[in-house]
Amino acid sequence: MAGTTSSSDQPIAGRTRTETESLIGFFVNTLALRLDLGENPSFEAVLQQAKGVTLEAHAHQDIPFEHLVEVLQPPRNLGHAPLFQVLFVLQNAPLPDLELPGLELTLLELEAVTAKFDVTLEFRETAAGFTGRLEYDTDLFERATMERLVGHLRTLLQGIVAAPDTPIHELPLLTEAERRQFLAWNDTAVEYPRDKTIIDLFEEQVEKTPDAVAVVFPSTGSGQGEDEEVGYGELNARANRLAHRLRALGVGPEVLVGLFVERSVEMVVGLLAILKAGGAYVPLDPEYPTERLAFMVEDAEMPVLLTQTKLEERLPRTKARVVCLDLDTEMKILSRSSPENIVSGVRPENLAYVIYTSGSTGKPKGVMIPHQGLYNHTRWMQDNFPLGNKDKVLQKTPISFDASVWEFYAPLVAGGQLVMAQPDWQKDIGSLIETIIQHQVTILQVMPSLLQAIISSSKIGAVESLERIFCGGEKLPFALVKQGLELSSIELINLYGPTETCIDATFWQCSPEHSVVPIGCPISNTKNYVLDVHLQPVPIGIPGELHIGGAGLARGYLNRPELTAEKFIPNPFSDDPNARLYKTGDLARYLPDGNIEFLGRMDNQVKLRGFRIELGEIEAALVQHPDVQEAVVVIREDEPGDRRLVACIVSDLIPT
């Protein structure tokens, strides 16, 4: 909708009667115009529609705008005008030549002191063409935003003049400078070897440090037993023996192998062995309900499944060859198997793993990730957040989540230690913190909710070894960032990435100076696009759906070609005909510095006064106050039509 007014010589001036022509006063009425932009019409069609709508509105111009509001009864709010918030004015009447004896007259434009609407766009027709003026509410918009808006309007008008029959949603909007900027933000190309996999990196590390400790599996903490430690050479040999066994069972490139084991050294051996054999692992979490496990086993049609004897009875019925890693007969077979590295013939485009995620239909869907995505992520991580032989990474994420993938491999390709939490310790904050303290863990990956629980623990003061914390899986609140950075000498990194983009697609190194915590910029060889529903790039600050492309992209969904075609679409911005984009379904926007801010899911937006509002941004501003510990902002409507933002805070201050 838009509001229009006209100059005094137009019928809309409100002087439709002869008696009012000589009266002094303000008779201008405001018309609310509605245009139907559905079905993506051309600009010419929109122009004709606007002409018809305007003429029809002129026929009823004597109806006061206030009366129209009373009849329609739209939702009212004291913060803005009803029915519309943008006013368009065309001043197309010639200015009279006013002459007074003995005086020289100069026409002065009066600057508005207060904006009457959110945005007012006024054009004046002159002998030289049109001149424009933009008026806006400074409480709502920054000057830089409106300057970009003017640039978009200019680009749009140029596009209309060049091709008026173009569908409106295909008309250009971004300026050339913005297009170049977007290309620069997606310039993430890094040359990595195209013939290597994660196994190559691991085996290279084994050659460097065969005697160093690779995996530590802590004792139960009851004082009974000792920690289990496995060196790089031993771990490689055990994985090789199992890999040769898997090859004998027919495992090779593109063959799926189920992994149904508890967190243990056997889990690490199984992961490495499957990849060494050339296969792709399918994690089956023992914590999953039987029905979900049964669906995954049936859907994946895996010919081989690795498990442990204590879990065998929980296995759903399967045609797969079941291998119990801790069964005596199996252990004897493995002891006779070769400990030498295996040549599997696997290529970067072959599958590395298939992880099942929840589906909208209620049935899980298997996300197929090739080796090239895993290799790219590992190299990016090591380039940007390098690990060394003194680093210890805590592995506590369930294997069914893709965040577990880098926990396993990041330390093993860098000479570090993989410290594995006991199977049930991810639910026990005290045990996790004790593990961090006792084993001097330096690297930790957690969801924000778990980080909050760790920071709030009374034991946090004894944690001195942590150097870097990665957060992902949930939106990271600024209040939590402040708390995390208050821990001495700790880096805090915000990670974002759907399972379909191989663990992480963006990253942001947190700092206390930024009240908004973005998801950051793309990782190596990854491209991000914020697009509208017509796959057109949206300007800076405008919400759109985040699309992701590049080396980390999944092949698609296992046995779901229709869903794959729906979610993985051709990349319209690439010259490569095989390039694709993943439609994340996440709402995001570009910040002026090129970082991306996550706004929520597409189907979970907050709208107020016609604007999409990110409540987290307001919450972030509130918690900057020294007396505010936590804040939650919601929309309330205590009285019909009176929708308001309400903040609930947690503070140490006691009201008096």
SVG drawing of the C-alpha trace seen along z (x, -y; Angstrom):
<svg xmlns="http://www.w3.org/2000/svg" viewBox="-20 -49 77 116">
<polyline fill="none" stroke="black" stroke-width="0.4" points="0.0,0.0 1.0,-3.6 -0.5,-6.9 -0.6,-9.7 -1.3,-13.4 -1.3,-15.9 -0.7,-19.6 -3.4,-22.2 -4.4,-22.2 -5.3,-18.5 -8.7,-17.2 -7.2,-15.3 -6.5,-18.6 -10.0,-18.4 -11.3,-21.5 -13.8,-19.7 -16.5,-22.4 -16.4,-25.9 -17.1,-27.4 -13.8,-26.1 -11.5,-27.4 -10.9,-30.8 -10.9,-29.6 -7.7,-29.7 -7.1,-26.4 -5.7,-22.8 -8.2,-20.6 -5.8,-17.9 -7.0,-14.4 -4.9,-11.2 -5.7,-8.2 -4.7,-4.7 -3.9,-2.7 -3.7,1.1 -1.8,2.8 -1.9,6.5 1.7,7.6 0.9,11.3 1.8,13.6 4.9,11.4 3.4,8.9 5.6,6.7 6.2,3.1 4.0,2.0 1.1,4.1 1.7,2.7 1.7,-0.9 -1.6,-0.3 -3.0,1.2 -1.8,-1.8 -3.4,-4.1 -6.7,-2.4 -6.6,-2.2 -5.7,-5.9 -8.5,-6.9 -11.0,-4.9 -9.6,-6.4 -10.1,-9.9 -13.7,-9.1 -14.1,-8.7 -11.7,-11.4 -14.3,-13.3 -14.4,-10.4 -12.1,-11.6 -9.2,-9.3 -10.3,-9.4 -13.7,-8.0 -12.2,-5.2 -10.2,-4.2 -13.3,-4.2 -15.1,-1.9 -12.3,0.5 -11.1,0.6 -7.6,1.8 -5.4,2.7 -4.4,-0.6 -1.1,-1.6 0.0,-4.9 3.4,-4.4 2.3,-4.6 -0.5,-5.7 -3.2,-3.1 -3.4,-1.4 0.0,-2.5 3.4,-3.7 4.9,-4.9 3.7,-8.1 4.4,-8.8 4.0,-12.4 4.2,-13.6 4.3,-17.4 3.6,-17.9 2.0,-21.4 4.2,-24.2 5.2,-26.7 3.8,-30.2 6.1,-33.1 5.5,-35.5 6.6,-39.1 6.3,-41.9 7.3,-45.5 10.8,-46.4 11.4,-42.9 13.6,-40.0 11.9,-36.7 13.8,-33.4 12.0,-30.0 13.2,-28.2 12.6,-24.6 11.5,-24.1 13.2,-21.2 10.8,-19.0 11.6,-18.8 9.5,-15.7 8.7,-12.8 5.0,-12.4 5.3,-8.8 7.9,-6.1 9.0,-7.0 7.9,-9.8 9.1,-9.8 8.4,-13.0 9.1,-13.8 8.7,-17.2 8.4,-17.6 10.5,-20.5 11.6,-21.6 14.8,-19.7 13.2,-16.5 12.3,-15.1 13.9,-15.8 13.3,-13.7 13.4,-14.0 13.3,-11.3 12.0,-11.9 12.3,-9.2 11.9,-8.5 15.3,-8.6 14.1,-6.4 13.5,-3.6 16.2,-4.0 19.8,-4.9 21.1,-7.3 23.3,-4.7 20.2,-2.5 18.2,-5.2 21.2,-6.1 21.3,-2.5 17.5,-2.7 18.0,-5.7 20.6,-3.7 18.2,-0.8 15.5,-3.1 17.8,-4.6 18.9,-1.1 15.2,0.0 14.2,-3.0 17.1,-2.4 16.0,1.2 12.4,0.2 13.5,-2.3 15.7,0.3 13.1,3.1 9.6,2.1 8.1,5.4 10.3,7.3 8.5,9.0 8.9,6.8 10.5,9.4 13.3,9.8 14.1,6.1 17.5,5.2 17.7,3.7 21.2,3.9 23.7,1.2 26.8,2.3 28.9,1.5 26.8,3.8 27.0,6.6 30.8,6.3 30.7,6.3 28.7,9.5 31.1,11.2 34.0,10.1 32.3,11.5 32.0,14.8 35.6,14.8 36.5,17.8 38.5,19.9 41.5,21.7 43.5,24.3 43.5,27.7 44.6,30.9 41.8,32.4 42.9,36.0 43.1,36.4 40.7,37.4 40.6,37.1 42.3,40.6 45.3,39.3 45.7,36.5 45.4,39.0 47.9,41.4 50.4,38.6 50.1,37.7 50.7,41.3 54.0,41.2 55.0,38.1 54.0,39.1 53.4,42.9 54.1,43.1 52.1,40.0 48.8,40.6 45.9,40.3 42.8,41.3 42.1,41.1 39.0,42.9 38.6,41.8 37.7,44.3 34.2,44.1 35.4,41.7 34.5,44.1 38.2,44.7 38.1,48.2 40.2,48.8 42.5,46.6 42.1,44.4 42.5,46.2 45.1,44.6 45.8,45.5 48.8,44.2 48.6,43.1 50.5,46.1 48.3,48.6 45.1,46.7 46.1,46.8 47.0,50.6 43.7,51.5 41.7,49.4 43.7,51.1 42.9,54.6 39.2,53.8 39.4,52.1 40.9,55.2 38.1,57.2 35.5,54.9 37.0,55.1 36.7,58.9 33.0,58.4 32.6,56.3 32.9,52.8 34.3,50.2 33.4,46.9 29.7,46.0 29.0,48.9 27.2,47.9 28.3,49.4 26.2,49.0 28.0,48.1 25.9,49.0 28.3,48.6 28.6,46.6 31.2,43.9 34.4,45.8 37.7,46.5 35.9,49.0 33.8,46.1 37.0,44.3 38.5,47.5 35.2,48.2 35.0,44.7 38.5,44.8 38.2,48.3 35.1,47.7 36.6,44.7 39.9,46.6 38.0,49.4 36.4,46.8 33.0,47.1 30.7,44.5 29.5,44.8 25.9,44.4 25.8,43.6 23.1,45.4 22.8,43.8 22.0,46.4 19.9,43.7 17.5,43.6 14.0,45.2 13.8,48.7 11.4,47.4 13.8,44.7 16.7,47.2 14.6,49.7 13.7,47.0 17.3,46.0 18.6,49.5 15.9,50.3 16.3,47.1 20.1,47.2 20.1,50.9 23.6,51.3 25.2,54.6 27.5,54.5 26.8,53.2 29.4,52.8 28.2,53.1 29.1,54.3 27.8,57.4 25.9,55.5 24.0,53.7 23.4,56.6 20.0,57.5 18.8,53.9 19.5,54.1 16.3,54.1 15.9,56.9 18.3,56.4 19.7,58.3 23.1,56.7 26.1,58.7 26.5,57.9 30.1,57.6 30.5,57.5 33.8,55.7 34.3,57.1 33.2,60.6 36.0,63.1 35.7,64.8 35.7,61.5 38.7,60.3 40.6,63.4 39.8,62.7 41.0,59.1 44.2,60.2 45.1,62.1 44.2,59.2 46.9,57.0 47.9,53.8 49.1,52.1 47.5,49.1 44.9,50.1 44.5,48.7 40.8,48.3 40.6,46.4 38.1,43.9 37.8,40.6 36.9,37.2 33.5,37.3 32.7,40.7 30.5,40.7 32.2,40.3 29.1,40.6 25.3,40.5 23.7,38.8 20.0,38.8 18.1,35.7 14.5,35.1 12.2,34.7 9.1,32.5 7.0,35.6 8.1,37.3 10.5,39.7 14.2,39.1 16.1,38.2 19.7,39.3 22.1,36.5 24.9,37.8 28.2,36.1 31.1,36.8 34.8,36.9 35.6,33.5 33.3,31.7 34.8,33.3 38.4,32.7 37.6,29.1 36.1,28.4 39.1,30.1 41.6,28.1 39.7,24.8 39.5,25.6 43.3,26.3 44.1,23.2 42.0,20.8 42.1,22.4 45.2,24.6 45.6,27.5 48.9,28.9 50.3,31.8 49.5,30.1 45.8,29.7 43.2,31.9 39.7,32.0 36.8,33.3 34.5,35.6 31.1,35.5 28.7,34.8 26.5,37.9 27.7,39.6 24.3,39.0 25.0,35.3 27.4,33.9 29.1,31.7 30.7,34.9 32.5,35.4 35.1,32.6 35.5,33.5 36.7,36.9 39.0,35.9 40.3,32.4 42.8,33.6 43.7,36.8 45.0,34.9 47.0,32.5 48.8,34.7 46.5,33.8 44.6,35.9 41.0,37.0 39.5,37.2 36.3,39.1 33.6,38.5 31.8,41.5 28.6,42.3 26.3,40.6 28.5,37.7 27.1,35.3 24.1,35.1 26.1,34.7 27.7,31.2 29.7,32.1 31.3,35.1 32.1,33.1 33.8,30.3 35.7,32.9 36.9,34.5 38.0,31.0 39.9,30.4 41.6,33.8 42.6,34.2 43.5,30.5 41.1,30.2 42.0,27.2 39.3,27.3 35.6,27.6 32.5,27.6 29.1,27.0 25.6,25.8 24.9,22.4 22.5,24.0 25.2,26.4 27.8,23.6 25.4,21.7 25.1,24.7 28.9,25.1 29.5,21.4 26.9,21.4 28.5,24.4 30.2,23.9 33.2,25.8 33.9,23.4 36.5,21.6 38.7,24.6 38.8,24.8 42.1,23.3 43.1,25.3 40.4,24.3 41.7,22.1 39.0,22.1 35.2,22.8 33.2,23.4 29.4,22.8 26.8,24.0 23.5,25.7 21.5,22.9 21.4,19.1 24.2,17.7 22.9,14.9 25.1,11.8 24.7,12.2 26.3,15.6 29.1,14.3 29.9,11.7 29.9,14.4 32.1,16.7 34.6,14.1 35.0,13.2 36.6,16.6 40.3,15.9 42.1,16.2 39.4,18.1 38.4,17.6 34.8,18.0 33.7,18.8 30.2,19.0 29.6,21.6 26.7,22.1 25.9,24.8 23.1,27.3 24.0,30.9 23.5,30.5 26.6,28.3 29.1,30.6 29.2,29.4 29.8,25.6 29.2,23.1 30.0,19.8 32.0,18.7 32.3,15.6 35.0,14.9 33.0,13.3 34.0,10.0 32.4,8.0 32.2,5.0 29.4,6.5 26.0,6.5 24.6,8.5 26.2,12.0 26.2,12.8 26.9,16.2 29.7,14.6 31.2,15.2 31.7,18.3 34.4,20.8 36.9,21.8 35.4,22.7 31.9,21.9 29.5,19.3 26.5,17.8 23.6,16.0 20.7,14.2 17.9,14.4 14.2,13.5 11.6,16.0 12.5,15.3 16.2,16.2 17.2,12.6 19.9,11.2 18.4,8.9 20.1,5.7 22.1,5.3 19.9,5.4 16.9,6.9 15.8,10.4 15.9,13.3 16.4,17.0 20.0,18.1 21.3,20.3 24.6,22.1 26.9,23.6 30.4,24.8 32.7,27.6 30.8,28.7 27.5,29.3 25.8,32.7 25.1,34.9 21.5,34.9 19.1,37.0 19.4,40.8 16.6,42.4 14.7,39.0 15.3,37.6 12.2,35.4 13.2,33.8 16.8,33.5 15.6,31.6 13.5,29.3 16.2,28.4 19.3,28.5 18.7,26.2 20.9,25.1 23.2,22.2 22.1,19.2 25.2,17.3 27.7,19.9 29.1,20.6 29.4,24.3 26.3,26.1 26.7,28.6 26.9,26.0 24.1,26.1 22.7,24.2 21.1,25.6 17.9,23.8 18.4,23.7 14.9,22.4 16.7,20.0 16.0,16.3 19.1,14.2 20.4,10.8 23.7,9.2 25.2,6.7 27.1,3.8 30.5,5.4 29.6,8.5 28.8,10.8 25.5,12.6 23.0,12.4 20.8,15.3 17.2,14.2 15.4,17.5 13.4,20.0 11.3,18.8 8.2,20.0 8.9,18.4 9.0,14.7 7.9,11.8 6.1,9.0 5.2,5.7 4.0,2.6 4.7,4.4 8.4,5.0 10.1,8.3 11.7,7.9 14.6,9.9 13.9,10.0 17.4,11.2 18.8,7.9 16.7,6.0 17.6,8.6 21.3,8.1 20.9,4.4 19.2,4.9 21.8,7.2 24.5,4.6 23.2,2.8 25.3,3.7 22.3,4.5 20.7,6.8 21.8,10.5 19.3,12.0 16.5,10.6 13.7,12.1 11.6,9.9 8.1,10.9 5.1,9.3 2.1,8.8 -1.4,7.7 -3.1,6.9 -5.7,4.8 -7.0,5.6 -4.9,3.7 -2.3,2.6 0.6,4.9 3.7,4.1 7.2,5.3 7.7,6.3 11.0,7.1 11.4,9.5 14.7,9.2 16.7,11.0 18.5,8.7 20.3,8.7 18.6,5.5 15.7,5.9 12.7,3.6 11.8,1.3"/>
</svg>
